[in-house]
Amino acid sequence: MDQQEIIRLETYLRKKFRLDIIEVRQRPIKDDSVEVYLGDEFIGVIFRDDEDGEVSYDFNMAILGFDLDTDAA
């Protein structure tokens, strides 16, 4: 993904989740996906799908069980 596309994704996520600390960053080796961060915390990956001329994005976020236990208080 190019820088313009990354900026568009970041702007969309910031508006959708109402969080200015969301950052979308290029991945070191892959160019079909980007990483999503909340501040310095990695939270997921967005994959770009360009099938039959239609572009869509798939946001994958893993939530670990022990993370739920620590945030439940």
C-alpha positions as CSV (number, residue, x, y, z in Angstrom):
1,M,0.0,0.0,0.0
2,D,1.2,3.5,-0.8
3,Q,1.4,6.4,1.7
4,Q,-1.8,8.0,0.5
5,E,-3.8,4.8,1.0
6,I,-2.3,4.4,4.5
7,I,-3.3,8.0,5.4
8,R,-6.8,7.3,4.2
9,L,-7.1,4.2,6.3
10,E,-5.7,5.9,9.4
11,T,-8.2,8.8,8.9
12,Y,-11.1,6.4,8.5
13,L,-10.2,4.4,11.7
14,R,-9.6,7.5,13.8
15,K,-13.1,8.8,12.8
16,K,-14.8,5.5,13.1
17,F,-13.4,4.7,16.6
18,R,-13.1,8.3,17.7
19,L,-9.5,7.8,18.7
20,D,-6.7,10.1,17.6
21,I,-4.0,7.8,18.9
22,I,-4.6,5.1,16.2
23,E,-1.7,4.8,13.8
24,V,-1.5,2.8,10.6
25,R,2.1,1.9,9.7
26,Q,3.7,0.1,6.8
27,R,4.9,-3.4,7.4
28,P,8.7,-3.9,6.9
29,I,8.5,-6.6,4.3
30,K,4.9,-7.0,3.1
31,D,3.2,-4.4,0.8
32,D,-0.3,-6.0,0.8
33,S,-1.0,-5.1,4.4
34,V,-0.4,-2.6,7.1
35,E,-0.1,-2.7,10.9
36,V,-2.5,-0.9,13.3
37,Y,-1.3,0.6,16.6
38,L,-2.9,2.3,19.6
39,G,0.0,4.5,20.6
40,D,2.9,2.0,20.9
41,E,0.7,-1.1,21.3
42,F,0.2,-3.2,18.2
43,I,-3.4,-4.2,17.9
44,G,-3.9,-5.7,14.4
45,V,-3.3,-5.9,10.7
46,I,-5.3,-4.6,7.7
47,F,-5.1,-6.6,4.5
48,R,-5.9,-5.1,1.1
49,D,-8.0,-7.2,-1.2
50,D,-8.2,-6.1,-4.8
51,E,-10.4,-8.6,-6.6
52,D,-12.0,-7.9,-9.9
53,G,-11.2,-4.3,-9.7
54,E,-13.0,-3.8,-6.4
55,V,-10.8,-2.9,-3.4
56,S,-11.8,-3.9,0.2
57,Y,-9.9,-4.1,3.4
58,D,-9.9,-6.8,6.1
59,F,-9.0,-5.7,9.7
60,N,-7.7,-8.6,11.8
61,M,-7.3,-8.1,15.6
62,A,-6.4,-10.9,18.0
63,I,-7.6,-10.6,21.5
64,L,-5.8,-12.8,24.0
65,G,-7.6,-14.4,26.9
66,F,-5.2,-13.0,29.5
67,D,-5.8,-9.5,28.1
68,L,-9.5,-9.8,29.0
69,D,-8.7,-10.9,32.5
70,T,-6.5,-7.9,33.2
71,D,-9.0,-5.4,31.8
72,A,-12.1,-6.8,33.5
73,A,-11.5,-4.9,36.8
